[in-house]
Amino acid sequence: MKVLWTPTARTTYLEIIEYFEENWSNREILRFNSKVEKTIKQIEKNPRLFVASKHDENIRRGFVVKQISLIYRIVPEKNQIHLIAFWDNRRNPKNLKYLLQKKKLQ
């Protein structure tokens, strides 16, 4: 399956990188990037690996690191995986629901 980044995924990823740049070292940024790449490869090989949403079997949440999740959608008819957003798990989950609704799962 082909993996595509949505604009929201790019934005939320860059927000996390900015936070790392302000608060952590380049080593942590490189480590995080490596884990993102590994998670995406896992999703590519086995799209149904991570937990499905209660509302949609094709929307899934995979953990990149303990604090950060990657929300993605499987689009079987197009043989694609859309990366929807990166999410800091320490944030209020209601905000994630709002983000996904607001962006209409771009």
C-alpha positions, 0 to 999 in steps of 0.5 A: 500500500502507498502511504500519503501524508495529509496536510494535517499530518505534516503540520502536526509532525512539524509542531512536534519537531519544533517542540523537540528543537526548543526542549530537546537535543538533535539526538532526540529528534533523530531518534524520534524521526527513526521511530516515525519511519519504523512505525510507517514501515510497520503500517505499510506492511500490516495496515491493520496492525494498530487499534481501530477506531470505535467509529471506523474500522479503517481509522487506526492509532499507532504509537510512535513513542509512548507520548506520541501516536500516529492516526491514519486511515486505510483506503483499501479501494485506492490501495493507500494509507493516509497519515492523518495526524500525529498526536501528543497522548498527554493532550485531552482526547476530546481535542483529537476528536475535534481536530479530526472533525474540523479537518474532516480527516484530510 
